Amino acid sequence: MKKIWLLLIAVVVLTLTFAVFGEIGVEAAKPDKTAKAAKAPAQAKTSCKTCHADFSSLIPQGHPQVKGNELSSCTACHQPGMPGTEMKNAFSTRIHAGHLPPKGKLDCLACHQWQASKSFGLAGVKGSWGAPTKEDLDLTKEIFTSWASSAYMDNLHVKASVSCANCHGKELPVPDTTVENKKCLECHGPMDQLAKKTEPTEFKDRNPHKSHLGEIACTVCHKAHSASKVYCLDCHQKFEMKIKGAGTPKQ
């Protein structure tokens, strides 16, 4: 009789144990929707239809007819990374400059998809231009705003249909990056021809591109996202030398 009672007690204990821990196991096995949502990329939020019911008013004269009014209507032909995009890219320049201050106030994620520290790309287009953190993305927004509206060298390049990728490549900018002379001279060189263009009528020895210091980095004088300055004037204060892109940001 005693054995039967012990057996019954054991069955009850096992049943309760399974009920409690089994329930806990089921609960733990449920997917963490919050964690999954945090890992999902930030999706492009805005359709082009929101502001542009008809693309015909935006495209240049003589442009082939565009079917639809979504971003994919443009990227079907104007795809990032296509051959030739390392040269002047009027499409990229016009799209970005037209949606940033002072012309617009569209957020990057209206057209781009971003997954923190993993990827950053264009909605509907395969590929990524890097793995920016939130801080990196904030820096990119700051630089793009300067590029679109400043009185610095960056905005002078906008007017010449030069996009960020033309100088910096396809990767997103990070702090302390620079552009080598070789890249500048792809458009402005070779150096000897550039020196001929900037040779003064008087005082021919005061040519900033034929310096007694030899070949110096273009970025010593030409600052893309801040005021440019003539390096020669650090020593030769009495020289009369001017440089483009030395203005202050437009308010």
C-alpha positions, 0 to 999 in steps of 0.5 A: 500500500505504501508503495502505491502511495509513493508511486502516485505521489511521484506521478503527481510531481512529474505531471506538475513539473512537466506542466510548469517547465513545459509551459516555460519551454514553450514560452521561451521558444516563441520568436522575439518579435522585438529583436527581429524588428530591431534587426530589420533594415529601415525601409524607404518610406516615401513613394515618388507619387507623394510629390510627383504625380507626373514625371514628365515635368521633371525629366529633361527635354528629349528624354524617353518616356518614363512609365510609372512614377516610382523610384524603380521607374528611374533606376531601371536605367540609372542604376548605381554601379553601372559602367560610367558612373565613376564619371560625371553623373547628372542623374545622381547629382540632380536627384540628390540636390533637388531633394536636399535644402534649399530645394527640398527636405527629404530624408535619406531613408525616403529612398534608401534602405539602411541596416545599422552597421550592416548595409546601406543601399537604394530601395529596389536595387541590389548591393550596398555602399557600406555598413554605416552606424547611426553616427556614420549616417548622420555624418553622411546627411551633414556632408550631403547638405553641405554639398547641396547648398554650401559656398564651398568646393562641394557645391561648386562640384554640384553645379558641374554635375559631379556627385560624391561618388565621382570623387570618393567612390561608392563607399559612404564617407567616414571621418578624416577621409581625403581625396588624392591628387590623382583623382582630382587630376582626372578632371583638372589635370594633368598638372603641367596643363593646370599650371599653365591655366593658373600662371599669373600674367605678372609674377609668374613665379607665384603660380600655386600649381607650380610651387617651389615646394614641389607637388603638394596635396590639392586638399592643402588648399582646396577643402571640399566641405569647409572653406578653401584657403591659399596655402601660399598666403601662410608665408606670403601675406602680401601676395594677391591670390584668390581661391574658389570655394572660400565662402561661408555656408548659405543660410 
